[in-house]
Amino acid sequence: MVHIPFKSGSVIVSDRQNTYSEDFTREPIDKIIPLPNLRAVVGFSGPTQKCRYLIGELRRFQVNAPFKDAYRETYQRCYGQPELGFHEQDVELLVVTCTPLGKRPIVHWTLGAIINEVDSRKCAAIGGAAKYIRPQLQLNTLGISEQQAEEFGSTLLAYASKIDISVGDPATYGYNVVVIADKLGAILLRNPNIVDIKKLLYDFG
């Protein structure tokens, strides 16, 4: 899952392969979920059932509650009950929150007790395959268009899927994309016939 900023906002692009079971079931799922109460969208990496449970707890908070406060309380609730089976390295989240008009969205990365704010002007990724696209994530994408940002994100996913079995190929499972600016866009499903990974050699100038 990747976060790509562009001229007037940012996009999250996610593969759709279910990683709930160890053998990676072939049932495609949505890994980007809206949190309208927090004016945010959240992408997840990790065991599907646990990820969805934690996100469901985040949905219980009142409208416009600060994300950090909501996450810390949710963490205590989920990880503090051994019977739920949560472990520190289980659930990784990428959360993008809308801000007042004219300001860039706020991006948070979480893993267990860790919660960090990420520079919203830079690309970011979560999941085990993030290390394989780290060089491309260093590119400055602030001058590109929304369409270019989505294309770049899907290309990174396609490339990562060739290296890491935990990443679903966008041409096989499709991919989800959502645009975040001064408001949350709809979470869309794309089903490309092919994603050309030669475009990985981007140069945005």
DOKE-295199 format. One line per field, with one value per residue: residue number from 1; x, y, z of N, C-alpha, C, CB in turn; residue in three letters. Coordinates in nm, 3 decimals. Each point is the difference from the previous one (the first is absolute). Glycine has a CB too. Example, Ala and Ser with C-alpha at 12.3 -4.5 7.8 and 13.67 -1.06 7.14 Angstrom:
residues 2
resi	(1  2)
n_x	(1.319  0.154)
n_y	(-0.569  0.222)
n_z	(0.780  -0.197)
ca_x	(-0.089  0.082)
ca_y	(0.119  0.119)
ca_z	(0.000  0.006)
c_x	(0.090  -0.077)
c_y	(0.120  0.109)
c_z	(0.000  0.073)
cb_x	(-0.189  0.118)
cb_y	(-0.117  -0.063)
cb_z	(0.125  -0.215)
resn	(ALA  SER)
end
This chain:
residues 205
resi	(1  2  3  4  5  6  7  8  9  10  11  12  13  14  15  16  17  18  19  20  21  22  23  24  25  26  27  28  29  30  31  32  33  34  35  36  37  38  39  40  41  42  43  44  45  46  47  48  49  50  51  52  53  54  55  56  57  58  59  60  61  62  63  64  65  66  67  68  69  70  71  72  73  74  75  76  77  78  79  80  81  82  83  84  85  86  87  88  89  90  91  92  93  94  95  96  97  98  99  100  101  102  103  104  105  106  107  108  109  110  111  112  113  114  115  116  117  118  119  120  121  122  123  124  125  126  127  128  129  130  131  132  133  134  135  136  137  138  139  140  141  142  143  144  145  146  147  148  149  150  151  152  153  154  155  156  157  158  159  160  161  162  163  164  165  166  167  168  169  170  171  172  173  174  175  176  177  178  179  180  181  182  183  184  185  186  187  188  189  190  191  192  193  194  195  196  197  198  199  200  201  202  203  204  205)
n_x	(0.084  0.149  -0.090  0.019  0.026  -0.158  0.046  -0.178  0.126  0.174  -0.108  -0.027  0.122  -0.138  0.141  -0.296  0.247  -0.242  0.300  -0.289  0.223  0.304  -0.128  -0.037  -0.352  0.038  -0.193  0.106  -0.003  -0.071  0.329  -0.221  -0.181  -0.132  0.139  -0.317  0.123  0.273  -0.144  0.107  -0.013  0.098  0.192  -0.039  0.288  -0.156  -0.134  -0.210  -0.055  0.186  -0.099  -0.294  0.067  0.137  -0.235  -0.221  0.156  -0.009  -0.327  0.005  0.097  -0.252  -0.005  0.331  0.135  0.278  0.008  0.136  -0.265  -0.067  0.281  -0.002  -0.281  0.083  0.256  -0.169  -0.197  0.214  0.206  -0.212  -0.100  0.283  -0.286  0.134  0.239  0.140  0.289  0.095  -0.057  -0.357  0.013  0.225  -0.238  0.109  -0.192  -0.030  -0.117  -0.158  0.212  -0.237  -0.057  0.325  0.105  0.147  -0.248  0.120  0.177  -0.089  0.238  -0.206  0.246  -0.237  -0.039  0.051  -0.213  0.243  -0.181  0.087  0.132  -0.349  0.285  0.024  -0.148  -0.115  0.036  -0.171  0.145  0.231  0.020  0.109  0.271  -0.102  -0.034  0.287  0.054  -0.300  0.005  0.223  -0.246  -0.007  -0.318  0.024  -0.037  -0.240  -0.267  -0.128  0.140  0.280  -0.125  -0.119  0.266  0.170  -0.190  0.010  0.325  0.021  -0.191  0.170  0.265  -0.123  -0.103  0.318  0.059  -0.250  -0.146  -0.102  -0.071  -0.309  0.186  -0.149  -0.036  -0.164  -0.187  -0.072  0.189  -0.222  0.058  -0.094  0.058  0.106  -0.113  -0.101  -0.103  0.116  0.042  -0.227  0.213  0.039  -0.019  0.262  -0.111  0.332  -0.086  0.260  0.088  0.205  0.171  0.092  -0.136  0.256  0.127  -0.219  0.196  -0.257  0.272)
n_y	(-0.118  0.220  0.232  0.094  0.303  0.057  0.287  -0.063  -0.254  -0.196  -0.205  -0.170  -0.161  -0.246  -0.219  -0.071  -0.216  -0.072  0.071  -0.187  -0.211  0.013  -0.004  0.356  -0.092  0.042  0.191  0.276  0.094  0.286  0.001  0.275  -0.022  0.298  0.055  0.158  0.016  0.124  0.203  -0.345  -0.135  -0.215  -0.094  -0.259  -0.091  -0.265  -0.254  0.121  -0.030  0.236  0.206  -0.022  0.037  0.277  0.115  -0.069  0.190  0.243  -0.021  0.093  0.310  0.177  0.049  0.030  -0.282  0.183  -0.236  0.017  -0.069  -0.245  -0.141  0.010  -0.144  -0.229  -0.080  -0.061  -0.191  -0.192  -0.050  -0.052  -0.302  -0.228  -0.021  0.176  -0.232  0.319  -0.134  0.303  -0.102  0.017  0.253  0.124  0.241  0.124  0.208  0.182  0.194  0.144  0.220  0.196  -0.021  -0.064  -0.298  -0.204  -0.189  0.030  -0.240  -0.145  -0.200  -0.160  -0.204  -0.071  0.229  0.127  0.260  0.094  0.267  -0.167  0.298  0.017  0.034  -0.350  -0.193  -0.117  -0.294  -0.104  -0.264  -0.166  0.215  0.261  -0.143  0.022  0.333  0.098  0.112  0.089  0.149  0.218  0.104  0.300  -0.160  0.353  -0.039  -0.251  0.103  -0.110  -0.155  -0.012  -0.122  -0.250  -0.066  -0.017  -0.210  -0.208  0.002  -0.086  -0.248  -0.109  -0.006  -0.161  -0.235  -0.068  -0.059  -0.141  -0.307  0.284  0.124  -0.118  0.004  0.315  -0.257  -0.165  0.207  0.245  0.193  0.085  0.274  0.144  0.271  0.061  0.299  0.109  -0.331  -0.282  0.003  -0.188  -0.191  0.024  -0.314  0.099  -0.276  0.135  -0.224  0.082  0.138  0.077  -0.148  0.206  0.200  -0.112  0.245  0.239  0.201  0.151  0.147)
n_z	(0.000  -0.207  0.195  -0.338  0.188  -0.272  0.018  0.240  0.216  0.054  -0.202  0.273  -0.278  0.195  -0.192  0.014  0.148  0.219  0.159  0.129  -0.055  0.073  -0.301  -0.019  0.053  -0.309  0.226  -0.201  0.312  -0.094  0.106  0.001  0.297  -0.099  0.287  -0.134  0.300  -0.133  -0.256  -0.093  -0.272  0.227  -0.259  0.196  -0.065  0.151  -0.040  -0.247  0.302  0.093  -0.216  0.097  0.310  -0.050  -0.176  0.223  0.203  -0.211  0.004  0.328  -0.095  0.044  -0.305  0.007  0.179  -0.050  -0.239  0.280  0.150  -0.185  0.045  0.314  0.015  -0.206  0.165  0.254  -0.157  -0.128  0.221  0.259  -0.132  0.050  -0.146  -0.256  -0.028  0.061  -0.074  0.056  -0.297  -0.008  -0.144  -0.228  0.054  -0.276  0.219  -0.289  0.265  -0.258  0.095  0.007  -0.307  -0.061  0.118  -0.204  0.088  0.286  -0.162  0.296  -0.098  0.218  0.033  0.264  0.127  -0.308  0.020  -0.238  -0.049  -0.283  -0.048  -0.069  -0.184  -0.009  -0.200  0.273  -0.100  0.246  -0.064  0.108  -0.244  0.203  -0.098  -0.313  0.015  0.193  -0.292  -0.023  0.290  -0.135  -0.214  0.117  -0.031  0.045  -0.331  0.006  -0.093  0.248  -0.235  0.143  0.267  -0.150  -0.153  0.264  0.134  -0.230  -0.012  0.306  -0.048  -0.239  0.169  0.237  -0.196  -0.081  0.327  0.132  -0.083  0.147  -0.312  -0.088  -0.273  0.048  -0.193  0.245  0.132  -0.229  0.110  0.203  -0.162  0.280  -0.184  0.316  -0.139  0.232  0.010  0.062  -0.334  0.036  0.153  -0.353  0.002  -0.195  -0.142  -0.106  -0.215  0.171  0.282  -0.275  0.280  -0.265  0.225  0.207  -0.178  0.186  -0.148  0.211  -0.164)
ca_x	(-0.084  0.085  -0.056  0.070  -0.050  0.008  -0.011  -0.106  -0.048  0.077  -0.078  0.044  -0.024  0.020  -0.033  -0.125  0.017  -0.030  0.113  -0.051  0.055  0.142  0.026  -0.045  -0.119  -0.015  -0.121  0.040  -0.068  0.034  0.089  -0.016  -0.130  -0.026  -0.032  -0.062  -0.006  0.130  0.034  0.122  -0.004  0.105  0.042  0.057  0.083  0.002  -0.112  -0.121  -0.100  0.046  -0.002  -0.138  -0.049  0.058  -0.061  -0.136  0.006  0.024  -0.126  -0.087  0.028  -0.086  0.040  0.113  0.093  0.139  0.036  0.098  -0.069  -0.085  0.082  0.059  -0.103  -0.031  0.114  -0.010  -0.115  0.022  0.122  -0.006  -0.084  0.070  -0.091  -0.019  0.109  0.083  0.143  0.053  0.034  -0.111  -0.081  0.065  -0.100  0.034  -0.122  0.007  -0.110  -0.026  0.025  -0.074  0.024  0.127  0.112  0.021  -0.048  0.094  0.023  0.054  0.036  -0.005  0.034  -0.009  -0.002  0.066  -0.081  0.084  -0.050  0.086  -0.002  -0.103  0.053  0.086  -0.063  0.015  -0.057  -0.003  0.001  0.132  0.068  0.036  0.146  0.041  -0.029  0.050  0.062  -0.102  -0.075  0.077  -0.026  -0.086  -0.119  -0.090  -0.035  -0.072  -0.146  -0.068  0.008  0.138  0.022  -0.063  0.077  0.125  -0.031  -0.033  0.123  0.079  -0.062  0.026  0.141  0.017  -0.065  0.090  0.107  -0.055  -0.126  -0.107  -0.061  -0.081  0.023  -0.117  -0.061  -0.071  -0.100  -0.041  0.053  -0.085  0.062  -0.083  0.063  -0.024  0.037  -0.070  -0.104  0.031  -0.061  -0.053  0.099  -0.031  0.061  0.050  0.033  0.079  0.040  0.145  0.069  0.134  0.096  0.109  -0.022  0.061  0.113  -0.058  0.078  -0.099  0.069)
ca_y	(0.118  0.118  0.136  0.083  0.138  0.067  0.146  0.056  -0.097  -0.125  -0.122  -0.128  -0.109  -0.127  -0.127  -0.056  -0.141  -0.032  -0.065  -0.050  -0.133  -0.007  -0.038  0.111  -0.037  0.075  0.084  0.140  0.078  0.143  0.029  0.142  0.011  0.138  0.031  0.133  0.067  0.063  0.068  -0.070  -0.132  -0.082  -0.118  -0.093  -0.113  -0.094  -0.095  0.075  0.002  0.090  0.137  0.048  0.018  0.123  0.113  0.010  0.072  0.142  0.058  0.028  0.131  0.110  0.072  0.093  -0.032  -0.005  -0.138  -0.056  -0.038  -0.114  -0.119  -0.043  -0.067  -0.125  -0.089  -0.052  -0.090  -0.121  -0.071  -0.025  -0.117  -0.114  -0.092  0.046  -0.057  0.099  0.003  0.133  0.018  -0.052  0.091  0.123  0.088  0.128  0.077  0.134  0.079  0.129  0.120  0.114  0.036  0.065  -0.066  -0.137  -0.101  -0.050  -0.143  -0.073  -0.140  -0.067  -0.141  -0.027  0.120  0.112  0.087  0.109  0.083  -0.008  0.121  -0.019  0.043  -0.107  -0.131  -0.093  -0.132  -0.095  -0.139  -0.062  0.028  0.142  0.014  -0.020  0.119  0.115  0.102  0.076  0.082  0.122  0.097  0.115  -0.011  0.112  0.072  -0.085  0.007  -0.110  -0.119  -0.050  -0.056  -0.131  -0.088  -0.029  -0.091  -0.134  -0.056  -0.047  -0.123  -0.106  -0.037  -0.071  -0.132  -0.092  -0.038  -0.043  -0.071  0.057  0.112  -0.044  0.067  0.080  -0.052  -0.123  0.024  0.139  0.078  0.107  0.132  0.106  0.132  0.080  0.142  0.064  -0.094  -0.137  -0.050  -0.136  -0.107  -0.056  -0.126  -0.003  -0.135  0.011  -0.125  -0.010  0.116  -0.004  0.034  0.079  0.138  0.017  0.092  0.133  0.120  0.106  0.128)
ca_z	(0.000  -0.013  0.006  -0.097  -0.006  -0.130  0.007  0.084  0.098  -0.002  -0.025  0.054  -0.095  0.071  -0.064  0.054  0.035  0.139  0.069  0.128  0.030  -0.030  -0.139  -0.083  -0.075  -0.125  0.005  0.011  0.103  0.006  0.112  0.034  0.066  0.046  0.139  -0.011  0.130  0.023  -0.125  -0.041  -0.061  0.057  -0.072  0.098  -0.038  0.111  0.001  -0.035  0.106  0.105  -0.054  -0.006  0.137  0.053  -0.071  0.051  0.128  -0.030  -0.048  0.113  0.060  -0.040  -0.121  0.009  0.109  -0.049  -0.034  0.094  0.123  -0.030  -0.021  0.126  0.080  -0.068  0.024  0.135  0.006  -0.079  0.040  0.144  0.026  -0.060  -0.068  -0.138  -0.078  -0.069  0.029  -0.032  -0.141  -0.080  -0.080  -0.045  -0.060  -0.061  0.019  -0.056  0.057  -0.064  0.079  -0.054  -0.140  -0.029  0.068  -0.045  0.095  0.100  -0.020  0.115  -0.013  0.130  0.011  0.143  0.084  -0.070  -0.085  -0.048  -0.108  -0.118  -0.083  -0.103  -0.130  -0.050  -0.020  0.111  -0.027  0.111  -0.043  -0.007  -0.127  -0.008  -0.014  -0.138  -0.081  0.074  -0.085  -0.073  0.095  0.024  -0.106  0.029  -0.084  0.028  -0.122  -0.094  0.004  0.069  -0.085  0.006  0.134  0.003  -0.088  0.069  0.109  -0.050  -0.055  0.114  0.048  -0.098  0.013  0.127  -0.008  -0.070  0.094  0.128  -0.021  0.083  -0.072  -0.112  -0.128  -0.039  -0.123  0.036  0.104  0.001  0.111  0.052  0.006  0.056  -0.005  0.119  -0.012  0.112  0.040  -0.037  -0.121  0.007  -0.017  -0.130  -0.041  -0.138  -0.047  -0.124  -0.064  0.015  0.055  -0.059  0.105  -0.056  0.042  0.131  -0.019  -0.014  0.024  0.003  -0.026)
c_x	(0.088  -0.082  0.084  -0.059  0.009  -0.031  -0.098  -0.055  0.089  -0.094  0.058  -0.039  0.036  -0.027  -0.122  0.013  -0.024  0.118  -0.044  0.061  0.144  0.030  -0.056  -0.117  -0.018  -0.128  0.041  -0.083  0.041  0.084  0.003  -0.142  -0.023  -0.027  -0.062  -0.006  0.131  0.047  0.126  -0.033  0.118  0.027  0.069  0.086  0.011  -0.117  -0.133  -0.098  0.040  -0.002  -0.141  -0.058  0.051  -0.064  -0.144  -0.006  0.023  -0.129  -0.094  0.017  -0.089  0.058  0.111  0.090  0.141  0.043  0.096  -0.066  -0.085  0.083  0.059  -0.101  -0.036  0.111  -0.010  -0.112  0.029  0.119  0.001  -0.087  0.062  -0.091  -0.027  0.114  0.087  0.146  0.058  0.026  -0.113  -0.053  0.077  -0.104  0.066  -0.129  0.020  -0.125  -0.013  0.028  -0.081  0.046  0.134  0.120  0.009  -0.055  0.110  0.010  0.062  0.032  -0.003  0.043  0.004  -0.009  0.060  -0.101  0.083  -0.074  0.103  -0.014  -0.095  0.046  0.088  -0.079  0.027  -0.064  -0.001  -0.004  0.142  0.077  0.046  0.150  0.046  -0.023  0.051  0.068  -0.102  -0.079  0.073  -0.028  -0.092  -0.119  -0.095  -0.043  -0.083  -0.152  -0.056  0.011  0.140  0.028  -0.060  0.078  0.132  -0.023  -0.029  0.123  0.089  -0.056  0.030  0.144  0.022  -0.059  0.087  0.107  -0.056  -0.138  -0.115  -0.069  -0.076  0.029  -0.125  -0.071  -0.078  -0.117  -0.062  0.069  -0.101  0.077  -0.099  0.080  -0.038  0.048  -0.064  -0.119  0.041  -0.071  -0.057  0.115  -0.039  0.074  0.040  0.036  0.078  0.034  0.149  0.052  0.146  0.103  0.124  -0.012  0.055  0.116  -0.052  0.105  -0.097  0.063  0.019)
c_y	(0.123  0.128  0.086  0.141  0.054  0.148  0.048  -0.097  -0.122  -0.116  -0.114  -0.105  -0.130  -0.120  -0.059  -0.148  -0.022  -0.072  -0.055  -0.134  -0.007  -0.037  0.104  -0.041  0.093  0.084  0.146  0.073  0.146  0.026  0.149  0.018  0.144  0.007  0.140  0.075  0.073  0.080  -0.062  -0.123  -0.077  -0.118  -0.093  -0.106  -0.092  -0.096  0.073  0.012  0.097  0.145  0.057  0.022  0.132  0.122  0.019  0.073  0.149  0.069  0.039  0.142  0.109  0.073  0.100  -0.024  -0.003  -0.144  -0.061  -0.046  -0.126  -0.127  -0.051  -0.075  -0.135  -0.102  -0.064  -0.104  -0.133  -0.082  -0.033  -0.118  -0.122  -0.092  0.041  -0.043  0.099  -0.012  0.129  0.022  -0.042  0.099  0.129  0.084  0.122  0.082  0.142  0.076  0.132  0.113  0.115  0.036  0.072  -0.064  -0.145  -0.098  -0.039  -0.151  -0.060  -0.144  -0.062  -0.145  -0.033  0.129  0.122  0.077  0.122  0.080  0.000  0.129  -0.021  0.042  -0.107  -0.129  -0.089  -0.132  -0.082  -0.140  -0.051  0.033  0.145  0.019  -0.013  0.122  0.127  0.105  0.087  0.092  0.130  0.108  0.112  -0.003  0.120  0.075  -0.081  0.014  -0.117  -0.130  -0.061  -0.066  -0.140  -0.100  -0.042  -0.101  -0.141  -0.068  -0.054  -0.132  -0.117  -0.049  -0.083  -0.140  -0.102  -0.055  -0.067  -0.062  0.059  0.118  -0.053  0.080  0.080  -0.052  -0.128  0.028  0.140  0.075  0.105  0.131  0.098  0.129  0.077  0.142  0.072  -0.085  -0.139  -0.038  -0.139  -0.100  -0.078  -0.131  0.011  -0.144  0.010  -0.137  -0.026  0.127  -0.012  0.042  0.070  0.146  0.025  0.099  0.140  0.108  0.116  0.139  0.086)
c_z	(0.000  0.010  -0.093  0.002  -0.143  0.021  0.106  0.102  0.001  -0.031  0.083  -0.103  0.069  -0.088  0.070  0.036  0.149  0.063  0.136  0.036  -0.049  -0.145  -0.098  -0.091  -0.119  -0.003  0.016  0.107  -0.012  0.125  0.034  0.051  0.046  0.150  0.002  0.132  0.032  -0.122  -0.061  -0.083  0.056  -0.092  0.098  -0.066  0.121  -0.007  -0.015  0.116  0.111  -0.046  0.001  0.139  0.056  -0.065  0.044  0.133  -0.022  -0.046  0.114  0.055  -0.057  -0.120  0.032  0.122  -0.057  -0.024  0.101  0.129  -0.022  -0.017  0.131  0.087  -0.061  0.021  0.138  0.010  -0.071  0.051  0.149  0.038  -0.071  -0.080  -0.146  -0.091  -0.075  0.046  -0.058  -0.149  -0.094  -0.103  -0.029  -0.073  -0.064  -0.002  -0.053  0.042  -0.073  0.098  -0.058  -0.142  -0.016  0.066  -0.047  0.105  0.098  -0.015  0.126  -0.039  0.138  -0.014  0.148  0.078  -0.068  -0.083  -0.036  -0.106  -0.112  -0.078  -0.117  -0.138  -0.063  -0.016  0.120  -0.038  0.128  -0.058  -0.016  -0.126  -0.013  -0.024  -0.144  -0.089  0.068  -0.088  -0.075  0.092  0.032  -0.104  0.049  -0.096  0.013  -0.126  -0.097  0.018  0.079  -0.079  0.003  0.135  0.010  -0.085  0.065  0.113  -0.048  -0.059  0.112  0.054  -0.094  0.011  0.128  -0.006  -0.072  0.095  0.125  -0.021  0.080  -0.067  -0.120  -0.126  -0.039  -0.124  0.025  0.094  -0.005  0.112  0.042  0.001  0.060  -0.004  0.125  -0.027  0.119  0.045  -0.049  -0.129  0.022  -0.017  -0.125  -0.025  -0.146  -0.036  -0.131  -0.057  0.017  0.065  -0.042  0.105  -0.056  0.040  0.141  -0.007  -0.027  0.019  -0.007  -0.017  0.123)
cb_x	(-0.183  0.156  -0.085  0.050  0.070  -0.069  0.058  -0.056  -0.234  0.168  -0.059  -0.026  0.048  -0.061  0.242  -0.125  0.163  -0.246  0.161  -0.213  -0.229  0.035  -0.004  0.234  -0.105  0.128  -0.135  0.068  -0.008  -0.213  0.136  0.170  0.014  -0.093  0.191  -0.133  -0.162  0.057  -0.104  0.116  -0.114  -0.064  0.024  -0.195  0.131  0.116  0.134  0.029  -0.059  0.142  0.198  -0.028  -0.007  0.217  0.151  -0.055  0.088  0.237  0.025  0.009  0.235  -0.079  -0.231  -0.141  -0.177  0.053  -0.034  0.175  -0.004  -0.166  0.053  0.158  -0.090  -0.133  0.142  0.087  -0.152  -0.096  0.122  0.038  -0.209  0.160  -0.105  -0.127  -0.141  -0.198  0.015  0.100  0.237  -0.059  -0.209  0.228  -0.168  0.190  -0.061  0.140  0.035  -0.173  0.234  -0.030  -0.248  -0.127  -0.026  0.204  -0.160  -0.054  0.031  -0.131  0.142  -0.184  0.133  0.129  0.015  0.217  -0.216  0.205  -0.134  -0.023  0.239  -0.170  -0.009  0.197  0.026  0.002  0.079  -0.118  -0.219  -0.091  -0.138  -0.191  0.025  -0.049  -0.202  0.028  0.194  -0.017  -0.097  0.175  0.030  0.198  0.020  0.109  0.205  0.194  -0.002  -0.159  -0.178  0.071  -0.002  -0.223  -0.104  0.084  -0.089  -0.234  -0.013  0.058  -0.181  -0.173  0.067  -0.006  -0.222  -0.040  0.136  0.130  0.132  0.125  0.184  -0.175  0.162  0.111  0.184  0.212  0.124  -0.221  0.235  -0.129  0.145  -0.126  -0.006  0.024  0.016  0.072  -0.181  0.031  0.157  -0.225  0.045  -0.041  -0.137  0.087  -0.206  0.094  -0.186  0.017  -0.160  -0.094  -0.082  0.014  -0.202  -0.067  0.145  -0.219  0.216  -0.140  -0.096)
cb_y	(-0.123  -0.130  -0.029  -0.203  0.036  -0.213  0.006  0.146  0.081  0.094  0.077  0.076  0.149  0.114  -0.039  0.167  -0.028  -0.014  0.155  0.122  -0.104  -0.063  -0.240  0.093  -0.090  -0.179  -0.190  -0.003  -0.200  0.062  -0.197  0.076  -0.242  0.052  -0.147  -0.088  -0.174  -0.186  0.214  0.085  0.084  0.070  0.129  0.040  0.138  0.170  -0.157  -0.079  -0.237  -0.184  -0.056  -0.121  -0.250  -0.120  -0.042  -0.212  -0.207  -0.056  -0.137  -0.242  -0.073  0.024  -0.028  0.165  -0.134  0.212  0.056  0.150  0.242  0.153  0.081  0.195  0.224  0.126  0.142  0.217  0.200  0.118  0.115  0.239  0.146  0.013  -0.049  0.195  -0.192  0.155  -0.255  0.001  -0.037  -0.139  -0.097  -0.114  -0.078  -0.099  -0.138  -0.080  -0.107  -0.106  -0.079  0.084  0.017  0.204  0.152  0.071  -0.086  0.190  0.036  0.147  0.044  0.153  0.000  -0.212  -0.149  -0.129  -0.080  -0.135  0.144  -0.252  0.057  0.034  0.236  0.108  0.023  0.188  0.008  0.166  0.035  -0.178  -0.179  0.054  -0.091  -0.240  -0.114  -0.151  -0.153  -0.188  -0.208  -0.139  -0.181  0.138  -0.247  0.020  0.126  -0.160  0.117  0.165  0.096  0.180  0.232  0.109  0.112  0.231  0.194  0.076  0.160  0.238  0.135  0.098  0.209  0.218  0.115  0.127  0.190  0.180  -0.205  -0.075  0.155  -0.072  -0.185  0.195  0.103  -0.128  -0.160  -0.064  -0.040  -0.165  -0.051  -0.162  0.001  -0.203  -0.010  0.226  0.180  -0.059  0.138  0.076  -0.016  0.231  -0.130  0.239  -0.095  0.216  0.028  -0.151  0.020  0.051  -0.195  -0.159  0.008  -0.234  -0.187  -0.089  -0.101  -0.144  -0.007)
cb_z	(0.121  -0.143  0.240  -0.145  0.239  -0.125  -0.239  -0.189  -0.031  0.166  -0.234  0.245  -0.202  0.212  -0.065  -0.136  -0.188  -0.053  -0.118  -0.042  -0.017  0.236  0.069  0.004  0.209  -0.115  0.102  -0.242  0.154  -0.124  -0.066  -0.176  0.074  -0.226  0.092  -0.188  0.079  0.157  0.086  0.205  -0.213  0.233  -0.215  0.146  -0.172  0.141  0.145  -0.232  -0.054  0.092  -0.144  -0.216  0.035  0.044  -0.197  -0.118  0.110  -0.063  -0.207  0.055  0.035  0.237  -0.095  -0.119  0.124  0.125  -0.239  -0.098  0.072  -0.111  -0.231  -0.011  0.072  -0.170  -0.152  0.089  0.009  -0.196  -0.185  0.031  0.022  0.187  0.221  0.088  -0.021  -0.020  0.000  0.225  0.061  0.193  0.100  -0.019  0.169  -0.144  0.203  -0.199  0.223  -0.151  0.061  0.233  -0.036  -0.026  0.201  -0.131  -0.173  0.161  -0.249  0.157  -0.206  0.073  -0.218  -0.030  0.196  -0.008  0.108  0.049  0.161  -0.010  0.066  0.175  0.079  0.111  -0.250  0.170  -0.239  0.151  -0.114  0.137  -0.103  0.153  0.229  0.031  -0.093  0.194  -0.027  -0.164  0.096  0.107  -0.170  0.084  0.021  0.221  0.029  0.000  -0.221  0.103  -0.148  -0.160  0.098  0.036  -0.200  -0.056  0.125  -0.047  -0.194  0.056  0.109  -0.153  -0.126  0.120  0.001  -0.214  -0.085  0.121  -0.044  0.200  0.075  0.160  -0.072  0.102  -0.129  -0.030  0.140  -0.098  -0.080  0.141  -0.201  0.149  -0.254  0.152  -0.258  -0.085  -0.008  0.241  -0.136  -0.090  0.252  -0.085  0.168  0.017  0.114  0.082  -0.165  -0.202  0.200  -0.229  0.131  -0.193  -0.146  0.062  -0.089  0.081  -0.096  0.146  -0.225)
resn	(MET  VAL  HIS  ILE  PRO  PHE  LYS  SER  GLY  SER  VAL  ILE  VAL  SER  ASP  ARG  GLN  ASN  THR  TYR  SER  GLU  ASP  PHE  THR  ARG  GLU  PRO  ILE  ASP  LYS  ILE  ILE  PRO  LEU  PRO  ASN  LEU  ARG  ALA  VAL  VAL  GLY  PHE  SER  GLY  PRO  THR  GLN  LYS  CYS  ARG  TYR  LEU  ILE  GLY  GLU  LEU  ARG  ARG  PHE  GLN  VAL  ASN  ALA  PRO  PHE  LYS  ASP  ALA  TYR  ARG  GLU  THR  TYR  GLN  ARG  CYS  TYR  GLY  GLN  PRO  GLU  LEU  GLY  PHE  HIS  GLU  GLN  ASP  VAL  GLU  LEU  LEU  VAL  VAL  THR  CYS  THR  PRO  LEU  GLY  LYS  ARG  PRO  ILE  VAL  HIS  TRP  THR  LEU  GLY  ALA  ILE  ILE  ASN  GLU  VAL  ASP  SER  ARG  LYS  CYS  ALA  ALA  ILE  GLY  GLY  ALA  ALA  LYS  TYR  ILE  ARG  PRO  GLN  LEU  GLN  LEU  ASN  THR  LEU  GLY  ILE  SER  GLU  GLN  GLN  ALA  GLU  GLU  PHE  GLY  SER  THR  LEU  LEU  ALA  TYR  ALA  SER  LYS  ILE  ASP  ILE  SER  VAL  GLY  ASP  PRO  ALA  THR  TYR  GLY  TYR  ASN  VAL  VAL  VAL  ILE  ALA  ASP  LYS  LEU  GLY  ALA  ILE  LEU  LEU  ARG  ASN  PRO  ASN  ILE  VAL  ASP  ILE  LYS  LYS  LEU  LEU  TYR  ASP  PHE  GLY)
end
